[in-house]
Amino acid sequence: MNREKTVFLFPGAGVPPAGKELNLFLRHKEHFTSYFEKISSLTGINCAACLIEDRLQELGDLGNQFFTYAFSCALADLCKNRMIKPLWCCGYSMGIYTAYYVSGLYEYKCGISLIENAYKACIKSSSGKKGGLAAVVGLNYEHLKKIITKENFQSIYPALLLNNECFVFSGLQNELAAFMTLCSENGAYKVSLLPADLPYHHPVFLKDASERIREYLLTMDLKTPCLPVLSNISCRFIQSVEQAADDISSHLSNCIDWIKITGFLQKQKITCAIECGPGISITQNSRFIDLSTRYINIKNIKNRLTI
């Protein structure tokens, strides 16, 4: 594939499976198993068993992050082994951890420890608050902001801007429940709570988490990225250890504007974006914005890339 026109995109944790994850795992069982075994040995969480036995829903918040990281890293390395070389890569939400592994910033096992420490930092920072994430489909952003302002929802902030009619908000569970009800009453096509225990990307509740994980990153053995990473916050390329540490730590408490990322793909005239990971969430969200880029994901990767 043309390296100048191909990029890797990595999904966040908790995305709905596309029904092809087990098939891909079984086609390359030895390859994928090595990644899952490392997760199991370091954390005690058997992601492979949950995949094989159709029990992914039992993994929980942190377990889902480990599963997505392992699966995405394995698939990205499989693509690279087939001589598919991306121009750059980008992670959607928690997909940032895979992006920086693929960039060469740290070794695979270091990413596992980083995810675990970031999760613990988020728990400590949120101070026991019952938070979460709510997705709203079918209302525009200005309409949603008016609902938040009118009802004076103090805890609700935008977390993920996916496309022009799909947004994710972070906040306390009680306010999110009321917000979702109002969105439905105002004509939203779909509202749902995402499988997350914490108010990810919250600028207030997780501000301390960003500071804590920045300190942890200073203790890691980080190397200059050999592959540029497009920041999911600033939409700028990260090419140094210092920039990467700032980007990883700040993404915990900042809104991710995926609309801007998708627009950047168009501006760069990227012809092929490979969604390396479970599910097809990136492909689904991007198709409402980007009609020029060809998306390859777990559902069509066998036919298009013979993987």
C-alpha positions as a Markdown table, in Angstrom:
| # | Residue | x | y | z |
|---|---|---|---|---|
| 1 | Met | 0.0 | 0.0 | 0.0 |
| 2 | Asn | 1.1 | 3.6 | -0.6 |
| 3 | Arg | 2.7 | 4.7 | 2.6 |
| 4 | Glu | 2.1 | 8.3 | 1.7 |
| 5 | Lys | -1.6 | 7.9 | 1.7 |
| 6 | Thr | -2.2 | 5.3 | 4.5 |
| 7 | Val | -2.7 | 6.0 | 8.2 |
| 8 | Phe | -3.6 | 3.9 | 11.3 |
| 9 | Leu | -6.5 | 4.9 | 13.5 |
| 10 | Phe | -7.1 | 3.2 | 16.9 |
| 11 | Pro | -10.4 | 3.0 | 18.7 |
| 12 | Gly | -11.1 | 3.7 | 22.3 |
| 13 | Ala | -12.2 | 1.2 | 24.9 |
| 14 | Gly | -15.7 | -0.2 | 25.2 |
| 15 | Val | -16.6 | 0.1 | 21.6 |
| 16 | Pro | -19.3 | -2.4 | 20.5 |
| 17 | Pro | -17.8 | -5.5 | 18.9 |
| 18 | Ala | -18.4 | -5.9 | 15.2 |
| 19 | Gly | -18.7 | -9.7 | 15.3 |
| 20 | Lys | -15.5 | -10.4 | 13.5 |
| 21 | Glu | -13.0 | -10.1 | 16.4 |
| 22 | Leu | -13.0 | -13.8 | 17.3 |
| 23 | Asn | -12.6 | -14.8 | 13.6 |
| 24 | Leu | -9.5 | -12.6 | 13.2 |
| 25 | Phe | -8.1 | -13.9 | 16.5 |
| 26 | Leu | -8.5 | -17.5 | 15.4 |
| 27 | Arg | -6.9 | -16.8 | 12.0 |
| 28 | His | -3.8 | -15.4 | 13.7 |
| 29 | Lys | -4.2 | -17.1 | 17.1 |
| 30 | Glu | -0.5 | -17.5 | 17.9 |
| 31 | His | 0.2 | -13.8 | 17.1 |
| 32 | Phe | -2.7 | -12.4 | 19.1 |
| 33 | Thr | -2.2 | -14.8 | 22.0 |
| 34 | Ser | 1.2 | -13.4 | 22.8 |
| 35 | Tyr | -0.3 | -9.9 | 23.4 |
| 36 | Phe | -3.2 | -11.2 | 25.5 |
| 37 | Glu | -0.9 | -13.4 | 27.6 |
| 38 | Lys | 1.2 | -10.4 | 28.5 |
| 39 | Ile | -2.0 | -8.7 | 29.8 |
| 40 | Ser | -2.9 | -11.8 | 31.8 |
| 41 | Ser | 0.5 | -12.2 | 33.3 |
| 42 | Leu | 0.8 | -8.6 | 34.4 |
| 43 | Thr | -2.8 | -7.9 | 35.5 |
| 44 | Gly | -4.5 | -11.3 | 36.0 |
| 45 | Ile | -7.2 | -10.4 | 33.5 |
| 46 | Asn | -7.8 | -13.1 | 30.8 |
| 47 | Cys | -9.0 | -11.1 | 27.9 |
| 48 | Ala | -8.5 | -13.9 | 25.4 |
| 49 | Ala | -10.8 | -16.2 | 27.4 |
| 50 | Cys | -13.5 | -13.5 | 27.5 |
| 51 | Leu | -13.2 | -13.1 | 23.7 |
| 52 | Ile | -13.3 | -16.9 | 23.0 |
| 53 | Glu | -16.2 | -17.5 | 25.4 |
| 54 | Asp | -18.2 | -14.4 | 24.3 |
| 55 | Arg | -17.8 | -12.7 | 27.7 |
| 56 | Leu | -16.3 | -9.4 | 26.8 |
| 57 | Gln | -19.1 | -7.6 | 28.6 |
| 58 | Glu | -17.7 | -9.1 | 31.9 |
| 59 | Leu | -14.4 | -7.3 | 31.5 |
| 60 | Gly | -15.5 | -4.0 | 33.1 |
| 61 | Asp | -14.0 | -0.6 | 32.5 |
| 62 | Leu | -10.3 | -1.3 | 33.0 |
| 63 | Gly | -10.5 | -4.8 | 31.4 |
| 64 | Asn | -12.1 | -3.3 | 28.3 |
| 65 | Gln | -9.2 | -0.9 | 28.1 |
| 66 | Phe | -6.7 | -3.7 | 28.3 |
| 67 | Phe | -8.6 | -5.8 | 25.7 |
| 68 | Thr | -8.8 | -2.9 | 23.2 |
| 69 | Tyr | -5.1 | -2.1 | 23.7 |
| 70 | Ala | -4.0 | -5.7 | 23.2 |
| 71 | Phe | -6.2 | -6.3 | 20.2 |
| 72 | Ser | -5.3 | -3.0 | 18.6 |
| 73 | Cys | -1.5 | -3.4 | 19.1 |
| 74 | Ala | -1.6 | -7.0 | 17.8 |
| 75 | Leu | -3.6 | -5.9 | 14.7 |
| 76 | Ala | -1.3 | -2.9 | 14.0 |
| 77 | Asp | 1.8 | -5.1 | 14.3 |
| 78 | Leu | 0.2 | -7.7 | 12.0 |
| 79 | Cys | -0.4 | -5.0 | 9.4 |
| 80 | Lys | 3.2 | -3.8 | 9.7 |
| 81 | Asn | 4.4 | -7.4 | 9.4 |
| 82 | Arg | 2.6 | -7.4 | 6.0 |
| 83 | Met | 4.6 | -4.3 | 5.0 |
| 84 | Ile | 1.8 | -1.9 | 5.5 |
| 85 | Lys | 3.5 | 1.2 | 6.6 |
| 86 | Pro | 1.4 | 4.2 | 7.8 |
| 87 | Leu | 2.4 | 7.8 | 7.3 |
| 88 | Trp | 1.2 | 8.6 | 10.8 |
| 89 | Cys | -1.3 | 7.3 | 13.4 |
| 90 | Cys | -3.9 | 8.7 | 15.7 |
| 91 | Gly | -5.8 | 7.3 | 18.7 |
| 92 | Tyr | -9.5 | 7.9 | 19.4 |
| 93 | Ser | -9.9 | 8.6 | 23.1 |
| 94 | Met | -8.1 | 5.7 | 24.9 |
| 95 | Gly | -6.8 | 4.6 | 21.6 |
| 96 | Ile | -4.0 | 7.0 | 22.3 |
| 97 | Tyr | -2.1 | 4.4 | 24.2 |
| 98 | Thr | -2.0 | 2.1 | 21.2 |
| 99 | Ala | -0.9 | 5.0 | 19.0 |
| 100 | Tyr | 2.1 | 5.8 | 21.2 |
| 101 | Tyr | 3.0 | 2.1 | 21.4 |
| 102 | Val | 3.0 | 1.9 | 17.6 |
| 103 | Ser | 5.0 | 5.1 | 17.3 |
| 104 | Gly | 7.8 | 3.5 | 19.3 |
| 105 | Leu | 7.4 | 5.8 | 22.4 |
| 106 | Tyr | 7.4 | 2.8 | 24.7 |
| 107 | Glu | 7.3 | -1.0 | 24.7 |
| 108 | Tyr | 4.1 | -2.9 | 24.8 |
| 109 | Lys | 4.3 | -3.9 | 28.4 |
| 110 | Cys | 4.9 | -0.3 | 29.4 |
| 111 | Gly | 1.6 | 0.6 | 27.8 |
| 112 | Ile | -0.2 | -1.9 | 30.0 |
| 113 | Ser | 1.3 | -0.3 | 33.1 |
| 114 | Leu | 0.5 | 3.2 | 31.8 |
| 115 | Ile | -3.2 | 2.3 | 31.2 |
| 116 | Glu | -3.4 | 0.8 | 34.7 |
| 117 | Asn | -1.8 | 3.9 | 36.4 |
| 118 | Ala | -4.0 | 6.3 | 34.4 |
| 119 | Tyr | -7.1 | 4.4 | 35.5 |
| 120 | Lys | -6.0 | 4.6 | 39.1 |
| 121 | Ala | -5.2 | 8.3 | 38.7 |
| 122 | Cys | -8.7 | 8.9 | 37.4 |
| 123 | Ile | -10.3 | 7.0 | 40.3 |
| 124 | Lys | -8.3 | 9.1 | 42.8 |
| 125 | Ser | -8.9 | 12.3 | 41.0 |
| 126 | Ser | -12.7 | 11.8 | 40.8 |
| 127 | Ser | -12.8 | 11.2 | 44.5 |
| 128 | Gly | -15.5 | 8.6 | 44.5 |
| 129 | Lys | -17.9 | 10.6 | 42.4 |
| 130 | Lys | -20.3 | 8.4 | 40.4 |
| 131 | Gly | -19.5 | 9.6 | 36.9 |
| 132 | Gly | -19.8 | 8.3 | 33.4 |
| 133 | Leu | -20.2 | 9.0 | 29.8 |
| 134 | Ala | -23.5 | 9.5 | 27.8 |
| 135 | Ala | -23.8 | 9.4 | 24.0 |
| 136 | Val | -26.4 | 11.5 | 22.1 |
| 137 | Val | -27.2 | 10.9 | 18.5 |
| 138 | Gly | -29.5 | 13.1 | 16.4 |
| 139 | Leu | -29.2 | 16.6 | 17.9 |
| 140 | Asn | -26.7 | 19.3 | 16.9 |
| 141 | Tyr | -24.1 | 20.5 | 19.2 |
| 142 | Glu | -25.6 | 24.0 | 19.8 |
| 143 | His | -29.0 | 22.4 | 20.7 |
| 144 | Leu | -27.2 | 20.2 | 23.3 |
| 145 | Lys | -25.3 | 23.1 | 24.8 |
| 146 | Lys | -28.6 | 25.0 | 25.2 |
| 147 | Ile | -30.1 | 22.1 | 27.1 |
| 148 | Ile | -27.1 | 22.0 | 29.4 |
| 149 | Thr | -27.2 | 25.7 | 30.0 |
| 150 | Lys | -31.0 | 25.9 | 30.5 |
| 151 | Glu | -31.1 | 23.1 | 33.0 |
| 152 | Asn | -27.9 | 24.4 | 34.7 |
| 153 | Phe | -26.2 | 21.0 | 34.6 |
| 154 | Gln | -23.0 | 21.8 | 36.6 |
| 155 | Ser | -21.1 | 18.6 | 36.0 |
| 156 | Ile | -21.8 | 17.9 | 32.3 |
| 157 | Tyr | -19.0 | 18.7 | 29.8 |
| 158 | Pro | -18.4 | 17.6 | 26.2 |
| 159 | Ala | -16.0 | 14.6 | 26.1 |
| 160 | Leu | -16.0 | 13.4 | 22.5 |
| 161 | Leu | -17.2 | 15.3 | 19.3 |
| 162 | Leu | -17.7 | 12.4 | 16.9 |
| 163 | Asn | -19.6 | 13.9 | 13.9 |
| 164 | Asn | -22.2 | 16.6 | 13.4 |
| 165 | Glu | -24.9 | 14.6 | 15.1 |
| 166 | Cys | -23.1 | 12.4 | 17.5 |
| 167 | Phe | -21.6 | 13.6 | 20.7 |
| 168 | Val | -20.4 | 12.1 | 24.0 |
| 169 | Phe | -20.7 | 14.0 | 27.3 |
| 170 | Ser | -18.9 | 13.4 | 30.6 |
| 171 | Gly | -20.4 | 14.1 | 34.1 |
| 172 | Leu | -22.1 | 12.8 | 37.2 |
| 173 | Gln | -24.5 | 9.9 | 36.6 |
| 174 | Asn | -27.5 | 11.6 | 38.1 |
| 175 | Glu | -27.1 | 14.7 | 35.9 |
| 176 | Leu | -26.3 | 12.5 | 32.8 |
| 177 | Ala | -29.6 | 10.5 | 33.4 |
| 178 | Ala | -31.6 | 13.7 | 33.5 |
| 179 | Phe | -29.7 | 15.1 | 30.5 |
| 180 | Met | -30.4 | 12.0 | 28.5 |
| 181 | Thr | -34.1 | 12.2 | 29.2 |
| 182 | Leu | -34.3 | 15.8 | 28.0 |
| 183 | Cys | -32.4 | 14.9 | 24.9 |
| 184 | Ser | -34.9 | 12.2 | 24.1 |
| 185 | Glu | -37.7 | 14.6 | 24.7 |
| 186 | Asn | -36.1 | 17.1 | 22.3 |
| 187 | Gly | -35.9 | 14.6 | 19.5 |
| 188 | Ala | -32.6 | 12.8 | 19.9 |
| 189 | Tyr | -32.5 | 9.7 | 17.7 |
| 190 | Lys | -30.6 | 7.7 | 20.3 |
| 191 | Val | -29.2 | 8.3 | 23.8 |
| 192 | Ser | -27.2 | 5.8 | 25.8 |
| 193 | Leu | -24.8 | 5.4 | 28.7 |
| 194 | Leu | -21.4 | 4.1 | 27.6 |
| 195 | Pro | -19.6 | 1.3 | 29.5 |
| 196 | Ala | -17.4 | 3.6 | 31.6 |
| 197 | Asp | -17.2 | 3.9 | 35.4 |
| 198 | Leu | -15.5 | 7.3 | 35.3 |
| 199 | Pro | -16.1 | 10.8 | 33.8 |
| 200 | Tyr | -13.3 | 10.5 | 31.2 |
| 201 | His | -12.1 | 13.7 | 29.5 |
| 202 | His | -13.7 | 15.8 | 32.3 |
| 203 | Pro | -11.8 | 19.1 | 32.7 |
| 204 | Val | -12.7 | 19.5 | 36.3 |
| 205 | Phe | -13.0 | 16.0 | 37.9 |
| 206 | Leu | -9.9 | 14.6 | 36.1 |
| 207 | Lys | -7.6 | 17.6 | 36.2 |
| 208 | Asp | -5.6 | 16.1 | 39.0 |
| 209 | Ala | -5.4 | 12.8 | 37.1 |
| 210 | Ser | -3.6 | 14.6 | 34.2 |
| 211 | Glu | -1.1 | 16.0 | 36.6 |
| 212 | Arg | -0.5 | 12.6 | 38.3 |
| 213 | Ile | 0.0 | 10.7 | 35.0 |
| 214 | Arg | 2.4 | 13.4 | 33.8 |
| 215 | Glu | 4.5 | 12.7 | 36.8 |
| 216 | Tyr | 4.3 | 8.9 | 36.1 |
| 217 | Leu | 5.4 | 9.4 | 32.5 |
| 218 | Leu | 8.6 | 11.0 | 33.8 |
| 219 | Thr | 9.5 | 7.7 | 35.4 |
| 220 | Met | 9.0 | 5.7 | 32.2 |
| 221 | Asp | 11.6 | 4.7 | 29.6 |
| 222 | Leu | 10.3 | 6.8 | 26.7 |
| 223 | Lys | 12.0 | 7.0 | 23.4 |
| 224 | Thr | 11.6 | 9.5 | 20.6 |
| 225 | Pro | 8.7 | 8.4 | 18.4 |
| 226 | Cys | 9.8 | 6.9 | 15.0 |
| 227 | Leu | 6.2 | 7.4 | 13.7 |
| 228 | Pro | 4.4 | 10.7 | 14.0 |
| 229 | Val | 1.3 | 10.7 | 16.2 |
| 230 | Leu | -1.5 | 13.1 | 15.4 |
| 231 | Ser | -2.7 | 14.5 | 18.7 |
| 232 | Asn | -6.4 | 13.9 | 19.3 |
| 233 | Ile | -6.6 | 17.2 | 21.2 |
| 234 | Ser | -4.5 | 19.7 | 19.3 |
| 235 | Cys | -4.7 | 18.0 | 15.9 |
| 236 | Arg | -0.9 | 18.5 | 15.6 |
| 237 | Phe | 1.8 | 16.0 | 15.1 |
| 238 | Ile | 3.7 | 14.8 | 18.1 |
| 239 | Gln | 7.3 | 14.0 | 17.4 |
| 240 | Ser | 9.2 | 14.3 | 20.7 |
| 241 | Val | 9.2 | 12.6 | 24.1 |
| 242 | Glu | 8.2 | 15.9 | 25.8 |
| 243 | Gln | 5.3 | 16.5 | 23.4 |
| 244 | Ala | 4.1 | 13.0 | 23.8 |
| 245 | Ala | 4.1 | 13.2 | 27.6 |
| 246 | Asp | 2.1 | 16.4 | 27.5 |
| 247 | Asp | -0.3 | 14.9 | 25.0 |
| 248 | Ile | -0.9 | 11.6 | 26.9 |
| 249 | Ser | -1.4 | 13.4 | 30.3 |
| 250 | Ser | -3.7 | 16.1 | 29.0 |
| 251 | His | -6.0 | 13.9 | 27.0 |
| 252 | Leu | -7.5 | 12.5 | 30.2 |
| 253 | Ser | -9.1 | 15.8 | 31.1 |
| 254 | Asn | -9.7 | 17.3 | 27.6 |
| 255 | Cys | -12.5 | 17.0 | 25.0 |
| 256 | Ile | -11.6 | 15.0 | 21.9 |
| 257 | Asp | -12.7 | 16.7 | 18.7 |
| 258 | Trp | -12.8 | 13.8 | 16.2 |
| 259 | Ile | -14.6 | 16.0 | 13.7 |
| 260 | Lys | -11.4 | 18.0 | 13.4 |
| 261 | Ile | -9.3 | 14.8 | 13.1 |
| 262 | Thr | -11.6 | 13.5 | 10.2 |
| 263 | Gly | -11.3 | 16.9 | 8.5 |
| 264 | Phe | -7.5 | 16.7 | 8.8 |
| 265 | Leu | -7.6 | 13.4 | 6.9 |
| 266 | Gln | -9.5 | 15.1 | 4.1 |
| 267 | Lys | -7.1 | 18.0 | 4.1 |
| 268 | Gln | -4.1 | 15.7 | 3.9 |
| 269 | Lys | -5.8 | 13.7 | 1.1 |
| 270 | Ile | -5.4 | 10.5 | 3.0 |
| 271 | Thr | -6.7 | 7.7 | 0.7 |
| 272 | Cys | -6.8 | 4.8 | 3.2 |
| 273 | Ala | -7.4 | 4.8 | 7.0 |
| 274 | Ile | -7.0 | 1.4 | 8.7 |
| 275 | Glu | -9.1 | 1.1 | 11.9 |
| 276 | Cys | -6.8 | -1.1 | 13.9 |
| 277 | Gly | -8.8 | -2.5 | 16.7 |
| 278 | Pro | -12.2 | -4.1 | 17.7 |
| 279 | Gly | -15.4 | -2.7 | 16.4 |
| 280 | Ile | -16.0 | -0.3 | 13.5 |
| 281 | Ser | -16.8 | 2.9 | 15.6 |
| 282 | Ile | -14.3 | 5.1 | 13.8 |
| 283 | Thr | -15.5 | 4.1 | 10.4 |
| 284 | Gln | -19.1 | 4.7 | 11.4 |
| 285 | Asn | -18.5 | 8.1 | 12.9 |
| 286 | Ser | -16.3 | 9.3 | 10.0 |
| 287 | Arg | -18.5 | 8.3 | 7.2 |
| 288 | Phe | -20.8 | 11.2 | 8.0 |
| 289 | Ile | -18.0 | 13.6 | 7.4 |
| 290 | Asp | -15.3 | 12.1 | 5.2 |
| 291 | Leu | -16.4 | 10.6 | 1.9 |
| 292 | Ser | -12.9 | 10.8 | 0.2 |
| 293 | Thr | -11.0 | 8.4 | 2.5 |
| 294 | Arg | -11.4 | 4.6 | 2.2 |
| 295 | Tyr | -11.8 | 3.0 | 5.6 |
| 296 | Ile | -10.6 | -0.5 | 6.3 |
| 297 | Asn | -11.8 | -2.2 | 9.5 |
| 298 | Ile | -12.2 | -5.6 | 11.1 |
| 299 | Lys | -15.2 | -6.4 | 9.0 |
| 300 | Asn | -13.5 | -5.9 | 5.6 |
| 301 | Ile | -9.8 | -6.3 | 6.4 |
| 302 | Lys | -9.8 | -10.0 | 5.3 |
| 303 | Asn | -11.0 | -9.2 | 1.8 |
| 304 | Arg | -9.1 | -5.9 | 1.3 |
| 305 | Leu | -5.8 | -6.7 | 2.9 |
| 306 | Thr | -6.0 | -10.5 | 3.1 |
| 307 | Ile | -5.3 | -10.4 | 6.8 |
